[in-house]
């Protein structure tokens, strides 16, 4: 019985790690960009309006976690979602979000900061 509890705790810990990987607006913007197809780092930088270093760091994290994959073609490295299930996870999250959006807006337990706010703060520092 304690082996089952241990396995369940390990599984929950991994699931929490997955959601922490998705809990960053920059990483989510990269995943959303890749939802529309394979892209180079520079294309992702342009679409997300982030700097190259930041995107590269987040892409490295997403690669390490198995959420994206890459392939080299000449001098270019192309990134894509690792599999169709990640695409479906993002699509399903859109559906859930639509259903619970009011609750999330009213939630006091999590930071309300939007991607636009984060980008504005970064631009004002530069």
N, CA, C and O atoms as a GROMACS GRO file, in nm:
protein
  504
    1UNK      N    1   0.082  -0.119   0.000
    1UNK     CA    2   0.000   0.000   0.000
    1UNK      C    3   0.087   0.126   0.000
    1UNK      O    4   0.058   0.221  -0.073
    2UNK      N    5   0.194   0.128   0.081
    2UNK     CA    6   0.279   0.247   0.083
    2UNK      C    7   0.352   0.266  -0.049
    2UNK      O    8   0.386   0.378  -0.085
    3UNK      N    9   0.376   0.155  -0.124
    3UNK     CA   10   0.435   0.168  -0.257
    3UNK      C   11   0.341   0.242  -0.351
    3UNK      O   12   0.386   0.324  -0.430
    4UNK      N   13   0.211   0.213  -0.343
    4UNK     CA   14   0.112   0.284  -0.425
    4UNK      C   15   0.108   0.431  -0.391
    4UNK      O   16   0.100   0.516  -0.480
    5UNK      N   17   0.113   0.462  -0.263
    5UNK     CA   18   0.113   0.603  -0.220
    5UNK      C   19   0.237   0.673  -0.272
    5UNK      O   20   0.230   0.786  -0.321
    6UNK      N   21   0.351   0.607  -0.263
    6UNK     CA   22   0.476   0.663  -0.312
    6UNK      C   23   0.471   0.687  -0.462
    6UNK      O   24   0.516   0.791  -0.510
    7UNK      N   25   0.417   0.592  -0.536
    7UNK     CA   26   0.403   0.607  -0.682
    7UNK      C   27   0.308   0.722  -0.714
    7UNK      O   28   0.335   0.801  -0.804
    8UNK      N   29   0.198   0.732  -0.640
    8UNK     CA   30   0.103   0.842  -0.663
    8UNK      C   31   0.167   0.977  -0.633
    8UNK      O   32   0.143   1.073  -0.706
    9UNK      N   33   0.246   0.985  -0.527
    9UNK     CA   34   0.313   1.111  -0.493
    9UNK      C   35   0.413   1.148  -0.602
    9UNK      O   36   0.423   1.264  -0.641
   10UNK      N   37   0.488   1.048  -0.651
   10UNK     CA   38   0.583   1.075  -0.760
   10UNK      C   39   0.511   1.123  -0.885
   10UNK      O   40   0.556   1.215  -0.952
   11UNK      N   41   0.399   1.060  -0.916
   11UNK     CA   42   0.321   1.099  -1.034
   11UNK      C   43   0.265   1.240  -1.019
   11UNK      O   44   0.269   1.319  -1.113
   12UNK      N   45   0.215   1.271  -0.900
   12UNK     CA   46   0.163   1.407  -0.875
   12UNK      C   47   0.276   1.509  -0.880
   12UNK      O   48   0.256   1.621  -0.928
   13UNK      N   49   0.392   1.471  -0.832
   13UNK     CA   50   0.507   1.561  -0.837
   13UNK      C   51   0.547   1.590  -0.981
   13UNK      O   52   0.578   1.705  -1.015
   14UNK      N   53   0.546   1.489  -1.065
   14UNK     CA   54   0.576   1.509  -1.208
   14UNK      C   55   0.469   1.594  -1.276
   14UNK      O   56   0.499   1.679  -1.360
   15UNK      N   57   0.344   1.570  -1.240
   15UNK     CA   58   0.235   1.649  -1.298
   15UNK      C   59   0.249   1.796  -1.257
   15UNK      O   60   0.228   1.886  -1.339
   16UNK      N   61   0.284   1.819  -1.131
   16UNK     CA   62   0.305   1.957  -1.084
   16UNK      C   63   0.421   2.021  -1.160
   16UNK      O   64   0.416   2.140  -1.193
   17UNK      N   65   0.524   1.944  -1.187
   17UNK     CA   66   0.639   1.994  -1.263
   17UNK      C   67   0.596   2.034  -1.404
   17UNK      O   68   0.640   2.136  -1.456
   18UNK      N   69   0.512   1.952  -1.466
   18UNK     CA   70   0.459   1.985  -1.599
   18UNK      C   71   0.384   2.118  -1.595
   18UNK      O   72   0.406   2.204  -1.680
   19UNK      N   73   0.297   2.134  -1.496
   19UNK     CA   74   0.219   2.257  -1.488
   19UNK      C   75   0.305   2.378  -1.452
   19UNK      O   76   0.275   2.490  -1.495
   20UNK      N   77   0.411   2.358  -1.375
   20UNK     CA   78   0.505   2.469  -1.350
   20UNK      C   79   0.572   2.510  -1.481
   20UNK      O   80   0.595   2.628  -1.505
   21UNK      N   81   0.602   2.412  -1.565
   21UNK     CA   82   0.661   2.442  -1.696
   21UNK      C   83   0.568   2.523  -1.783
   21UNK      O   84   0.612   2.603  -1.865
   22UNK      N   85   0.439   2.502  -1.766
   22UNK     CA   86   0.338   2.575  -1.844
   22UNK      C   87   0.298   2.706  -1.777
   22UNK      O   88   0.226   2.786  -1.838
   23UNK      N   89   0.343   2.730  -1.655
   23UNK     CA   90   0.295   2.842  -1.576
   23UNK      C   91   0.368   2.974  -1.603
   23UNK      O   92   0.345   3.072  -1.534
   24UNK      N   93   0.453   2.977  -1.701
   24UNK     CA   94   0.526   3.098  -1.735
   24UNK      C   95   0.472   3.156  -1.865
   24UNK      O   96   0.456   3.084  -1.963
   25UNK      N   97   0.443   3.284  -1.866
   25UNK     CA   98   0.382   3.344  -1.985
   25UNK      C   99   0.472   3.338  -2.108
   25UNK      O  100   0.423   3.321  -2.219
   26UNK      N  101   0.603   3.349  -2.089
   26UNK     CA  102   0.693   3.340  -2.204
   26UNK      C  103   0.692   3.199  -2.261
   26UNK      O  104   0.684   3.181  -2.382
   27UNK      N  105   0.701   3.099  -2.174
   27UNK     CA  106   0.699   2.961  -2.223
   27UNK      C  107   0.566   2.930  -2.291
   27UNK      O  108   0.562   2.863  -2.394
   28UNK      N  109   0.457   2.977  -2.233
   28UNK     CA  110   0.326   2.956  -2.296
   28UNK      C  111   0.319   3.026  -2.431
   28UNK      O  112   0.263   2.971  -2.526
   29UNK      N  113   0.374   3.147  -2.440
   29UNK     CA  114   0.369   3.217  -2.570
   29UNK      C  115   0.451   3.142  -2.675
   29UNK      O  116   0.415   3.142  -2.792
   30UNK      N  117   0.561   3.080  -2.633
   30UNK     CA  118   0.640   2.998  -2.726
   30UNK      C  119   0.558   2.878  -2.771
   30UNK      O  120   0.552   2.848  -2.891
   31UNK      N  121   0.496   2.809  -2.676
   31UNK     CA  122   0.414   2.692  -2.710
   31UNK      C  123   0.299   2.730  -2.802
   31UNK      O  124   0.268   2.657  -2.897
   32UNK      N  125   0.235   2.843  -2.773
   32UNK     CA  126   0.125   2.888  -2.859
   32UNK      C  127   0.176   2.921  -2.998
   32UNK      O  128   0.109   2.891  -3.097
   33UNK      N  129   0.292   2.980  -3.008
   33UNK     CA  130   0.351   3.010  -3.138
   33UNK      C  131   0.377   2.881  -3.216
   33UNK      O  132   0.350   2.872  -3.335
   34UNK      N  133   0.430   2.780  -3.146
   34UNK     CA  134   0.461   2.653  -3.211
   34UNK      C  135   0.337   2.572  -3.242
   34UNK      O  136   0.342   2.479  -3.322
   35UNK      N  137   0.228   2.606  -3.180
   35UNK     CA  138   0.100   2.540  -3.211
   35UNK      C  139   0.063   2.560  -3.357
   35UNK      O  140  -0.005   2.477  -3.416
   36UNK      N  141   0.109   2.670  -3.413
   36UNK     CA  142   0.079   2.703  -3.552
   36UNK      C  143   0.184   2.646  -3.648
   36UNK      O  144   0.179   2.672  -3.768
   37UNK      N  145   0.279   2.568  -3.595
   37UNK     CA  146   0.377   2.503  -3.680
   37UNK      C  147   0.520   2.529  -3.638
   37UNK      O  148   0.548   2.612  -3.551
   38UNK      N  149   0.607   2.457  -3.702
   38UNK     CA  150   0.749   2.461  -3.675
   38UNK      C  151   0.807   2.601  -3.703
   38UNK      O  152   0.768   2.667  -3.799
   39UNK      N  153   0.901   2.645  -3.617
   39UNK     CA  154   0.959   2.778  -3.632
   39UNK      C  155   1.104   2.779  -3.586
   39UNK      O  156   1.146   2.696  -3.505
   40UNK      N  157   1.179   2.875  -3.638
   40UNK     CA  158   1.315   2.899  -3.590
   40UNK      C  159   1.308   2.989  -3.467
   40UNK      O  160   1.204   3.048  -3.437
   41UNK      N  161   1.419   2.999  -3.396
   41UNK     CA  162   1.424   3.086  -3.279
   41UNK      C  163   1.391   3.230  -3.318
   41UNK      O  164   1.316   3.297  -3.247
   42UNK      N  165   1.447   3.278  -3.428
   42UNK     CA  166   1.422   3.417  -3.467
   42UNK      C  167   1.275   3.441  -3.500
   42UNK      O  168   1.222   3.549  -3.474
   43UNK      N  169   1.208   3.342  -3.558
   43UNK     CA  170   1.064   3.357  -3.585
   43UNK      C  171   0.986   3.362  -3.453
   43UNK      O  172   0.890   3.439  -3.441
   44UNK      N  173   1.026   3.282  -3.357
   44UNK     CA  174   0.959   3.282  -3.226
   44UNK      C  175   0.983   3.415  -3.156
   44UNK      O  176   0.892   3.471  -3.094
   45UNK      N  177   1.106   3.466  -3.165
   45UNK     CA  178   1.139   3.597  -3.105
   45UNK      C  179   1.047   3.704  -3.162
   45UNK      O  180   0.992   3.785  -3.088
   46UNK      N  181   1.032   3.704  -3.294
   46UNK     CA  182   0.948   3.805  -3.360
   46UNK      C  183   0.801   3.792  -3.316
   46UNK      O  184   0.736   3.892  -3.285
   47UNK      N  185   0.750   3.668  -3.314
   47UNK     CA  186   0.608   3.646  -3.280
   47UNK      C  187   0.577   3.677  -3.134
   47UNK      O  188   0.467   3.724  -3.103
   48UNK      N  189   0.672   3.651  -3.045
   48UNK     CA  190   0.645   3.669  -2.902
   48UNK      C  191   0.688   3.806  -2.851
   48UNK      O  192   0.656   3.843  -2.738
   49UNK      N  193   0.762   3.879  -2.933
   49UNK     CA  194   0.810   4.012  -2.895
   49UNK      C  195   0.899   4.006  -2.770
   49UNK      O  196   0.893   4.093  -2.683
   50UNK      N  197   0.981   3.902  -2.764
   50UNK     CA  198   1.077   3.883  -2.656
   50UNK      C  199   1.217   3.890  -2.714
   50UNK      O  200   1.234   3.883  -2.835
   51UNK      N  201   1.319   3.902  -2.628
   51UNK     CA  202   1.455   3.906  -2.681
   51UNK      C  203   1.509   3.765  -2.703
   51UNK      O  204   1.461   3.667  -2.645
   52UNK      N  205   1.610   3.756  -2.788
   52UNK     CA  206   1.668   3.629  -2.830
   52UNK      C  207   1.717   3.545  -2.711
   52UNK      O  208   1.691   3.425  -2.705
   53UNK      N  209   1.786   3.607  -2.618
   53UNK     CA  210   1.842   3.536  -2.503
   53UNK      C  211   1.731   3.474  -2.418
   53UNK      O  212   1.740   3.358  -2.376
   54UNK      N  213   1.627   3.551  -2.393
   54UNK     CA  214   1.514   3.504  -2.313
   54UNK      C  215   1.446   3.384  -2.380
   54UNK      O  216   1.418   3.284  -2.314
   55UNK      N  217   1.420   3.396  -2.509
   55UNK     CA  218   1.355   3.287  -2.582
   55UNK      C  219   1.444   3.164  -2.584
   55UNK      O  220   1.395   3.052  -2.564
   56UNK      N  221   1.573   3.181  -2.606
   56UNK     CA  222   1.665   3.068  -2.607
   56UNK      C  223   1.666   2.995  -2.473
   56UNK      O  224   1.665   2.872  -2.469
   57UNK      N  225   1.666   3.070  -2.364
   57UNK     CA  226   1.663   3.009  -2.231
   57UNK      C  227   1.535   2.930  -2.209
   57UNK      O  228   1.538   2.819  -2.157
   58UNK      N  229   1.423   2.987  -2.249
   58UNK     CA  230   1.295   2.918  -2.230
   58UNK      C  231   1.283   2.798  -2.324
   58UNK      O  232   1.226   2.695  -2.286
   59UNK      N  233   1.335   2.810  -2.446
   59UNK     CA  234   1.334   2.695  -2.537
   59UNK      C  235   1.417   2.580  -2.480
   59UNK      O  236   1.379   2.464  -2.492
   60UNK      N  237   1.529   2.614  -2.419
   60UNK     CA  238   1.613   2.512  -2.355
   60UNK      C  239   1.536   2.439  -2.246
   60UNK      O  240   1.543   2.317  -2.234
   61UNK      N  241   1.463   2.515  -2.166
   61UNK     CA  242   1.380   2.457  -2.060
   61UNK      C  243   1.272   2.367  -2.119
   61UNK      O  244   1.251   2.255  -2.072
   62UNK      N  245   1.205   2.415  -2.223
   62UNK     CA  246   1.099   2.337  -2.286
   62UNK      C  247   1.153   2.210  -2.351
   62UNK      O  248   1.087   2.106  -2.351
   63UNK      N  249   1.274   2.219  -2.406
   63UNK     CA  250   1.340   2.100  -2.463
   63UNK      C  251   1.372   1.999  -2.353
   63UNK      O  252   1.342   1.880  -2.366
   64UNK      N  253   1.432   2.048  -2.245
   64UNK     CA  254   1.469   1.961  -2.133
   64UNK      C  255   1.348   1.889  -2.075
   64UNK      O  256   1.357   1.774  -2.033
   65UNK      N  257   1.236   1.959  -2.072
   65UNK     CA  258   1.114   1.901  -2.014
   65UNK      C  259   1.037   1.814  -2.114
   65UNK      O  260   0.939   1.750  -2.076
   66UNK      N  261   1.079   1.812  -2.238
   66UNK     CA  262   1.014   1.727  -2.337
   66UNK      C  263   0.889   1.784  -2.399
   66UNK      O  264   0.813   1.712  -2.463
   67UNK      N  265   0.867   1.914  -2.382
   67UNK     CA  266   0.748   1.976  -2.440
   67UNK      C  267   0.769   2.016  -2.586
   67UNK      O  268   0.673   2.021  -2.663
   68UNK      N  269   0.893   2.045  -2.624
   68UNK     CA  270   0.924   2.076  -2.763
   68UNK      C  271   1.040   1.988  -2.808
   68UNK      O  272   1.110   1.928  -2.727
   69UNK      N  273   1.058   1.982  -2.938
   69UNK     CA  274   1.170   1.911  -2.998
   69UNK      C  275   1.234   2.006  -3.100
   69UNK      O  276   1.174   2.108  -3.137
   70UNK      N  277   1.353   1.974  -3.143
   70UNK     CA  278   1.417   2.057  -3.245
   70UNK      C  279   1.485   1.970  -3.348
   70UNK      O  280   1.511   1.852  -3.327
   71UNK      N  281   1.514   2.033  -3.461
   71UNK     CA  282   1.590   1.966  -3.567
   71UNK      C  283   1.673   2.072  -3.637
   71UNK      O  284   1.632   2.187  -3.651
   72UNK      N  285   1.789   2.031  -3.679
   72UNK     CA  286   1.880   2.122  -3.748
   72UNK      C  287   1.868   2.102  -3.899
   72UNK      O  288   1.862   1.989  -3.948
   73UNK      N  289   1.865   2.214  -3.969
   73UNK     CA  290   1.865   2.212  -4.115
   73UNK      C  291   1.964   2.319  -4.159
   73UNK      O  292   1.932   2.438  -4.160
   74UNK      N  293   2.083   2.277  -4.196
   74UNK     CA  294   2.189   2.374  -4.228
   74UNK      C  295   2.225   2.453  -4.103
   74UNK      O  296   2.256   2.396  -3.999
   75UNK      N  297   2.220   2.584  -4.115
   75UNK     CA  298   2.251   2.671  -4.001
   75UNK      C  299   2.131   2.695  -3.911
   75UNK      O  300   2.145   2.749  -3.801
   76UNK      N  301   2.013   2.657  -3.956
   76UNK     CA  302   1.890   2.684  -3.881
   76UNK      C  303   1.852   2.568  -3.790
   76UNK      O  304   1.871   2.452  -3.824
   77UNK      N  305   1.798   2.604  -3.674
   77UNK     CA  306   1.739   2.506  -3.584
   77UNK      C  307   1.590   2.536  -3.580
   77UNK      O  308   1.549   2.648  -3.550
   78UNK      N  309   1.510   2.436  -3.608
   78UNK     CA  310   1.365   2.449  -3.609
   78UNK      C  311   1.308   2.383  -3.484
   78UNK      O  312   1.351   2.275  -3.444
   79UNK      N  313   1.212   2.449  -3.424
   79UNK     CA  314   1.144   2.398  -3.304
   79UNK      C  315   1.000   2.366  -3.337
   79UNK      O  316   0.937   2.430  -3.422
   80UNK      N  317   0.948   2.266  -3.269
   80UNK     CA  318   0.811   2.222  -3.288
   80UNK      C  319   0.762   2.162  -3.156
   80UNK      O  320   0.842   2.123  -3.071
   81UNK      N  321   0.630   2.156  -3.140
   81UNK     CA  322   0.576   2.086  -3.024
   81UNK      C  323   0.616   1.939  -3.034
   81UNK      O  324   0.620   1.882  -3.143
   82UNK      N  325   0.646   1.879  -2.921
   82UNK     CA  326   0.699   1.743  -2.920
   82UNK      C  327   0.602   1.639  -2.973
   82UNK      O  328   0.644   1.542  -3.037
   83UNK      N  329   0.473   1.658  -2.946
   83UNK     CA  330   0.375   1.563  -3.000
   83UNK      C  331   0.236   1.624  -3.002
   83UNK      O  332   0.212   1.732  -2.948
   84UNK      N  333   0.145   1.553  -3.064
   84UNK     CA  334   0.008   1.602  -3.083
   84UNK      C  335  -0.066   1.620  -2.950
   84UNK      O  336  -0.156   1.702  -2.940
   85UNK      N  337  -0.029   1.545  -2.849
   85UNK     CA  338  -0.096   1.556  -2.719
   85UNK      C  339  -0.072   1.693  -2.656
   85UNK      O  340  -0.160   1.745  -2.587
   86UNK      N  341   0.044   1.751  -2.678
   86UNK     CA  342   0.071   1.885  -2.625
   86UNK      C  343  -0.020   1.985  -2.695
   86UNK      O  344  -0.072   2.077  -2.632
   87UNK      N  345  -0.037   1.968  -2.825
   87UNK     CA  346  -0.131   2.054  -2.898
   87UNK      C  347  -0.271   2.040  -2.840
   87UNK      O  348  -0.339   2.140  -2.817
   88UNK      N  349  -0.313   1.917  -2.816
   88UNK     CA  350  -0.447   1.894  -2.759
   88UNK      C  351  -0.459   1.951  -2.617
   88UNK      O  352  -0.564   2.002  -2.579
   89UNK      N  353  -0.351   1.942  -2.540
   89UNK     CA  354  -0.351   1.999  -2.405
   89UNK      C  355  -0.373   2.150  -2.411
   89UNK      O  356  -0.452   2.205  -2.334
   90UNK      N  357  -0.304   2.216  -2.504
   90UNK     CA  358  -0.323   2.361  -2.520
   90UNK      C  359  -0.464   2.393  -2.568
   90UNK      O  360  -0.524   2.490  -2.521
   91UNK      N  361  -0.517   2.314  -2.660
   91UNK     CA  362  -0.654   2.335  -2.708
   91UNK      C  363  -0.754   2.314  -2.595
   91UNK      O  364  -0.848   2.392  -2.579
   92UNK      N  365  -0.735   2.209  -2.518
   92UNK     CA  366  -0.826   2.180  -2.406
   92UNK      C  367  -0.819   2.290  -2.301
   92UNK      O  368  -0.921   2.327  -2.241
   93UNK      N  369  -0.699   2.344  -2.280
   93UNK     CA  370  -0.687   2.453  -2.183
   93UNK      C  371  -0.765   2.576  -2.229
   93UNK      O  372  -0.818   2.651  -2.146
   94UNK      N  373  -0.772   2.598  -2.361
   94UNK     CA  374  -0.855   2.707  -2.414
   94UNK      C  375  -1.002   2.685  -2.379
   94UNK      O  376  -1.072   2.779  -2.341
   95UNK      N  377  -1.048   2.562  -2.392
   95UNK     CA  378  -1.187   2.530  -2.360
   95UNK      C  379  -1.216   2.549  -2.212
   95UNK      O  380  -1.318   2.608  -2.174
   96UNK      N  381  -1.126   2.499  -2.128
   96UNK     CA  382  -1.143   2.514  -1.983
   96UNK      C  383  -1.142   2.662  -1.946
   96UNK      O  384  -1.224   2.708  -1.868
   97UNK      N  385  -1.048   2.735  -2.003
   97UNK     CA  386  -1.038   2.879  -1.976
   97UNK      C  387  -1.168   2.952  -2.009
   97UNK      O  388  -1.213   3.037  -1.932
   98UNK      N  389  -1.227   2.919  -2.122
   98UNK     CA  390  -1.353   2.981  -2.162
   98UNK      C  391  -1.462   2.957  -2.057
   98UNK      O  392  -1.543   3.045  -2.028
   99UNK      N  393  -1.462   2.836  -2.000
   99UNK     CA  394  -1.565   2.801  -1.902
   99UNK      C  395  -1.542   2.864  -1.765
   99UNK      O  396  -1.639   2.890  -1.693
  100UNK      N  397  -1.416   2.887  -1.726
  100UNK     CA  398  -1.390   2.934  -1.590
  100UNK      C  399  -1.326   3.073  -1.584
  100UNK      O  400  -1.275   3.113  -1.480
  101UNK      N  401  -1.330   3.145  -1.695
  101UNK     CA  402  -1.259   3.273  -1.704
  101UNK      C  403  -1.299   3.371  -1.593
  101UNK      O  404  -1.212   3.439  -1.538
  102UNK      N  405  -1.426   3.379  -1.558
  102UNK     CA  406  -1.469   3.472  -1.453
  102UNK      C  407  -1.406   3.438  -1.319
  102UNK      O  408  -1.364   3.526  -1.244
  103UNK      N  409  -1.401   3.309  -1.288
  103UNK     CA  410  -1.338   3.267  -1.164
  103UNK      C  411  -1.191   3.302  -1.160
  103UNK      O  412  -1.139   3.342  -1.056
  104UNK      N  413  -1.123   3.288  -1.273
  104UNK     CA  414  -0.980   3.321  -1.277
  104UNK      C  415  -0.958   3.471  -1.260
  104UNK      O  416  -0.865   3.513  -1.191
  105UNK      N  417  -1.042   3.551  -1.323
  105UNK     CA  418  -1.030   3.696  -1.306
  105UNK      C  419  -1.048   3.737  -1.160
  105UNK      O  420  -0.983   3.829  -1.112
  106UNK      N  421  -1.137   3.669  -1.091
  106UNK     CA  422  -1.166   3.702  -0.952
  106UNK      C  423  -1.076   3.633  -0.851
  106UNK      O  424  -1.084   3.661  -0.732
  107UNK      N  425  -0.991   3.542  -0.896
  107UNK     CA  426  -0.904   3.465  -0.807
  107UNK      C  427  -0.800   3.556  -0.742
  107UNK      O  428  -0.728   3.628  -0.811
  108UNK      N  429  -0.792   3.551  -0.611
  108UNK     CA  430  -0.695   3.633  -0.538
  108UNK      C  431  -0.571   3.552  -0.500
  108UNK      O  432  -0.477   3.607  -0.442
  109UNK      N  433  -0.570   3.424  -0.532
  109UNK     CA  434  -0.459   3.338  -0.491
  109UNK      C  435  -0.342   3.336  -0.588
  109UNK      O  436  -0.232   3.293  -0.551
  110UNK      N  437  -0.363   3.381  -0.710
  110UNK     CA  438  -0.257   3.379  -0.809
  110UNK      C  439  -0.236   3.518  -0.863
  110UNK      O  440  -0.327   3.601  -0.863
  111UNK      N  441  -0.115   3.543  -0.911
  111UNK     CA  442  -0.078   3.672  -0.966
  111UNK      C  443  -0.164   3.703  -1.088
  111UNK      O  444  -0.184   3.618  -1.175
  112UNK      N  445  -0.214   3.824  -1.095
  112UNK     CA  446  -0.301   3.869  -1.204
  112UNK      C  447  -0.224   3.926  -1.321
  112UNK      O  448  -0.285   3.968  -1.420
  113UNK      N  449  -0.093   3.930  -1.314
  113UNK     CA  450  -0.011   3.997  -1.414
  113UNK      C  451  -0.032   3.936  -1.553
  113UNK      O  452  -0.021   3.815  -1.571
  114UNK      N  453  -0.062   4.021  -1.648
  114UNK     CA  454  -0.082   3.973  -1.785
  114UNK      C  455   0.048   3.983  -1.863
  114UNK      O  456   0.142   4.050  -1.820
  115UNK      N  457   0.053   3.916  -1.977
  115UNK     CA  458   0.170   3.919  -2.062
  115UNK      C  459   0.199   4.062  -2.108
  115UNK      O  460   0.315   4.102  -2.116
  116UNK      N  461   0.096   4.138  -2.137
  116UNK     CA  462   0.115   4.277  -2.179
  116UNK      C  463   0.182   4.356  -2.067
  116UNK      O  464   0.273   4.434  -2.093
  117UNK      N  465   0.139   4.335  -1.941
  117UNK     CA  466   0.200   4.403  -1.828
  117UNK      C  467   0.348   4.366  -1.815
  117UNK      O  468   0.432   4.453  -1.791
  118UNK      N  469   0.379   4.238  -1.832
  118UNK     CA  470   0.516   4.190  -1.821
  118UNK      C  471   0.602   4.252  -1.930
  118UNK      O  472   0.713   4.297  -1.904
  119UNK      N  473   0.550   4.255  -2.053
  119UNK     CA  474   0.626   4.313  -2.164
  119UNK      C  475   0.647   4.462  -2.144
  119UNK      O  476   0.755   4.514  -2.172
  120UNK      N  477   0.545   4.532  -2.093
  120UNK     CA  478   0.559   4.674  -2.067
  120UNK      C  479   0.667   4.701  -1.963
  120UNK      O  480   0.744   4.796  -1.977
  121UNK      N  481   0.674   4.619  -1.858
  121UNK     CA  482   0.776   4.634  -1.755
  121UNK      C  483   0.915   4.613  -1.812
  121UNK      O  484   1.008   4.687  -1.778
  122UNK      N  485   0.931   4.512  -1.899
  122UNK     CA  486   1.061   4.483  -1.959
  122UNK      C  487   1.105   4.599  -2.048
  122UNK      O  488   1.223   4.636  -2.047
  123UNK      N  489   1.013   4.656  -2.124
  123UNK     CA  490   1.047   4.766  -2.213
  123UNK      C  491   1.086   4.890  -2.134
  123UNK      O  492   1.176   4.964  -2.174
  124UNK      N  493   1.020   4.914  -2.020
  124UNK     CA  494   1.052   5.033  -1.941
  124UNK      C  495   1.188   5.022  -1.873
  124UNK      O  496   1.250   5.124  -1.841
  125UNK      N  497   1.236   4.897  -1.850
  125UNK     CA  498   1.369   4.877  -1.793
  125UNK      C  499   1.479   4.906  -1.894
  125UNK      O  500   1.589   4.946  -1.857
  126UNK      N  501   1.449   4.885  -2.022
  126UNK     CA  502   1.551   4.904  -2.128
  126UNK      C  503   1.568   5.045  -2.165
  126UNK      O  504   1.649   5.076  -2.252
   0.00000   0.00000   0.00000
